[in-house]
Amino acid sequence: MHERKQTLKMGNTKPYNTLFLDRDGVINKQRPHDYVKSVDEFIFLDGALEALRLLKPLFTHIVIVTNQRGVGKGVMSQTDLDNIHAYMIKEIVKHGGRIDKIYVCTDTSNYSKNRKPNIGMALQAKEDFPDIDFPQSMMAGDSISDMQFAKNAGIKGVFIENKYGPAEVSKTLYQAHYTDLLSFA
């Protein structure tokens, strides 16, 4: 009871702390063996906009953590990526959802502290939003590196099945499994 009073006193009435989201394969369709390089190539997955609307009131923070190696490889520019994200945010807000911030790793090296499964983007989010509580947060992603990121940061993993079947990802890496973001919501 004391914890509940303290939470209400601080103004946080959301049931969950932070939702970390992967982008490609969770919010938008992936391009097999390619990158989403322009707004024209960015296609929301069925139900993703509705899911983000439903998730909005449940989380204090909703952030995207996304590896975008295409920028580092020179396949697309940072401006291209910024335009894609501006479009994505505009559509999400138009449909009643929200994204508080997007964290991007454009590094090409798997050893980058910011590239998932490393937790640099989670630490950036914690710096921007000091009230983030990793154990009270969730990471919804569709890849093994997303689930490793969650485990490495002490965040609950929510595996969204798009690219692997459930048998291909160790169940020790995630706490819940859904076919898509809307099912999770």
Buried (B, 14 or more C-beta within 10 A) or exposed (E): EEEEEEEEEEEEEBEBBBBBBBBBBBBBBBBEEEBBBEEEBBEBBEBBBBBBBBBBEEBBBBBBBBBBBBBBEEEBEEEBBEBBBEBBBEBBBEBEBBBBEBBBBBBBEEEBEBBBBBBBBBBBBBEEBEEBEBEBBBBBBBBBBBBBBBBBBEBBBBBBBBBBEEEEBEEEBBBEBBEBBBEBB
